[in-house]
Amino acid sequence: MTAASAGAGALTAELMRVNGRAAAKVSVLERGLHYGDGLFETIACLDGQPRFLRRHLRRLASGCVRLGLGPVDIPALGDEVRELARGARRAIVKVLVTRGPAVSRGYAASGREVPTRITLRYPWPEEDPSLAQQGLRVRIAATRLGENPALAGLKHCNRLEQVLARREWDDAGISEALMLSSSGALISGTMTNVFVVEDSGLLTPRLDRCGVAGIMREVVLEEAAAAGIAAAECRLEAAELTRAGEVFLTNALGGIRPVRELAGVSLAPGPVTRKLQARLAVRLAAAAHSGSAGDA
């Protein structure tokens, strides 16, 4: 099934599956639609291979357990992602798993719901290559993230805080906004994780009260350890940003992106950022050559 665009320039999904079927539809009683009762993954696919697929599926399976969604056929979901990625030079595959259509009205789940799994393939637009070298312009969002340990780390379908934060600017030169929690802790960008370099050591916000534990964040922490770069997950305040020698952002699509301007203050991509970018590039190139898509 191909999702046709409604007009010129509209977002189009090249391929879509609902519970593994190309011609299926999503129920209007879907709890994911009514309550955001579900999880999602955004997977980069290069040369027909989904990148870090095992890691994405592991995070998804863990999230399903935490939310009590199930049973979900994770191996079948993996097969669907590989099928959608096949033959595409550059694509993005989005996976959504929800509790499924409601059996009764209201917030309470009956326990008889059957999970819905949706997979979509989107074109992956070419990015300005200078962003990886020169860096991004980033602002600080006024919208704050609510703290809720029960949802911390999950890539759940409730993204209204990020939607509100993204509405705060329309300057095409700004790539991202960093978000603080309700108690003032630095957490993440609207669609990225954040790393701060101080005294050649790497700091990243602890995500025990809110925020998404990103796949690329996990990989970068592994690469830092392998490179002998001291790294810590800790509570960071906004003031840490003013003392930072380097700041960079990560996500599943962009990898590592330096920050060259933060809230109007200039920064320069530094040696720690460059070292980790180089290590990540080698790792991904080796994975692509071996066909492991970075999971090793």
Secondary structure, 3 states (H helix, E strand, C coil): CCECCCCCCCCCECEEEECCECCCCCCCCEHHHHHCCEEEEEEEEECCEECCHHHHHHHHHHHHHHHCCCCCCHHHHHHHHHHHHCCCCEEEEEEEEECCECCCCCCCCCCCCCCEEEEEEEECCCCCCHHHHHCEEEEECCCCECCCCCCCECCECCCHHHHHHHCCCCCCCCCEEEEEECCCEEEEECCCEEEEEECCEEEEECCCCCCECCHHHHHHHHHHHHCCCCEEEECEECHHHHHCCEEEEEECCCEEEEEEEECCEECCCCHHHHHHHHHHHHHHHHHHHHCCCCCC
